[in-house]
Amino acid sequence: MLDLQQLISEGEHQQQDFKYRVSDARKLAKSVSAFANTDGGRLLIGVRDDGHISGVRSDEEIYMMHQAAFCYCRPASSINFDTYHIDGRTIVVATIPPSDHRPVCAIDEDDRQRAYIRIADENIVASPVHLAMWRNEQTGRGNMITYTDTVSHLLDTLTPHPLHLNQLVRLSHIPRPKVITILACLIRFGTVKCQYNHPTQQFLFSLKDEQ
């Protein structure tokens, strides 16, 4: 069994999230999607954001988490549960492993499917480049890249400073689908890095620094 007090002391981070209570399986599906698409993680249900243990009714919470993982994620995500009893309160720890079938998409209130990734302690909607990378993983594509004039031109466009996808398309004059395809390959090969900019809520792409 996990050391619950140790987990709580870690706070929320890329592989851990606290939930005071579970009331909406669709919202929970976003967290399941984010963990499954990134490095896996844990949801501590019955713990407030400040680490205070509030407790839950374990049967109800586990049922809701099952709904989130199996009914509101496509494809369904694996999930495991541990139940703890501390000072008369019940805590449920839901563990989501990284998926071998990314992207795992969450189904929202309008029945739209969106894939999320986990960055620090946030669930962020995945970019089109992430989706392309995952498609390559599933199909085996993207294992090779030919440095054509188009690829070279995109790399030259990236040189000065990080740019978001729309800027890259505009400055390079390369069609958007082609830019996405090339970026997915270059990131996989470690030539380009992708970083999330919190103030603008956009993914930025730049050349990876040489060591």
Order of alpha helices (4+ residues) and beta strands (2+ residues): alpha-beta-alpha-beta-alpha-beta-beta-beta-beta-beta-beta-alpha-alpha-beta-alpha-alpha-beta-beta
